[in-house]
């Protein structure tokens, strides 16, 4: 990770130029959004001028036994997905230790409209190894109470197999796995019918999971709002949705 030939002096000049461009908007801004952008800019320039991020991304500095526990993956991108890189989960842990509050990564692709079972036989063992290594690593480092891990996708898959041996989009039922964050583990929350097509016991909404993650970050979803582009305050999740009592109650 380099600045592509840009010296720190030139970076400082660009920072001053950005400030001058923003000044006229700041003078007429009544929503407070520019103050928020200033904070983001400080973080961005901090990343470019600090060695912490570079060190966190360099897994060669990690103990060899820890690296081997995660395993190696395939760096090739998967069209609309991500690479099969278990190393990225190790980097995620290192980023948290370097000060990152939230880390998101994409692992492979799961849009298997055809050859569903063949693809999963390749990807599931890799995902299982990487996630298991991450959770064990967090416990061994005493980070399991502070770091929440969530593994999920955007939606579920059809409970029936199509003509191509695949499963199509199914928004009615999905799943998620949560770990760490001082949550109450060792339980399955909610259930579906025998086909896995409809939730028939304790349906969980996406917003409840988000509310739980916010709770673990110390953010009260009942009080915290974000100002939208029209200057109106918006709550972080839909009205009435709360952290999951089974996990944090």
Rosetta blueprint (number, residue, H / E / L):
1 X L
2 X L
3 X L
4 X L
5 X L
6 X L
7 X L
8 X H
9 X H
10 X H
11 X H
12 X H
13 X H
14 X H
15 X H
16 X H
17 X H
18 X H
19 X H
20 X H
21 X H
22 X H
23 X H
24 X H
25 X H
26 X H
27 X H
28 X H
29 X L
30 X L
31 X L
32 X L
33 X H
34 X H
35 X H
36 X H
37 X H
38 X H
39 X H
40 X H
41 X H
42 X H
43 X H
44 X H
45 X H
46 X H
47 X H
48 X H
49 X H
50 X L
51 X L
52 X H
53 X H
54 X H
55 X H
56 X H
57 X H
58 X L
59 X H
60 X H
61 X H
62 X L
63 X L
64 X H
65 X H
66 X H
67 X H
68 X H
69 X H
70 X H
71 X L
72 X L
73 X L
74 X E
75 X L
76 X L
77 X L
78 X L
79 X L
80 X L
81 X L
82 X L
83 X L
84 X E
85 X L
86 X L
87 X H
88 X H
89 X H
90 X H
91 X H
92 X H
93 X H
94 X H
95 X H
96 X H
97 X H
98 X L
99 X L
100 X L
101 X L
102 X L
103 X L
104 X L
105 X L
106 X L
107 X L
108 X L
109 X L
110 X L
111 X L
112 X L
113 X L
114 X E
115 X L
116 X H
117 X H
118 X H
119 X H
120 X H
121 X H
122 X H
123 X H
124 X H
125 X H
126 X H
127 X H
128 X H
129 X H
130 X H
131 X H
132 X H
133 X H
134 X H
135 X H
136 X H
137 X H
138 X H
139 X H
140 X H
141 X L
142 X L
143 X L
144 X L
145 X L
146 X L
147 X L
148 X E
149 X E
150 X E
151 X E
152 X E
153 X L
154 X L
155 X L
156 X E
157 X E
158 X L
159 X L
160 X L
161 X L
162 X L
163 X L
164 X L
165 X E
166 X L
167 X L
168 X L
169 X E
170 X E
171 X L
172 X L
173 X L
174 X L
175 X L
176 X E
177 X E
178 X E
179 X E
180 X E
181 X L
182 X L
183 X L
184 X L
185 X L
186 X L
187 X L
188 X L
189 X L
190 X L
191 X E
192 X E
193 X L
194 X L
195 X L
196 X L
197 X L
198 X L
199 X E
200 X E
201 X E
202 X L
203 X L
204 X L
205 X L
206 X H
207 X H
208 X H
209 X H
210 X H
211 X H
212 X H
213 X H
214 X H
215 X H
216 X H
217 X L
218 X L
219 X L
220 X L
221 X L
222 X L
223 X L
224 X L
225 X E
226 X E
227 X E
228 X L
229 X L
230 X L
231 X L
232 X L
233 X E
234 X E
235 X E
236 X L
237 X L
238 X L
239 X L
240 X L
241 X L
242 X L
243 X L
244 X L
245 X H
246 X H
247 X H
248 X H
249 X L
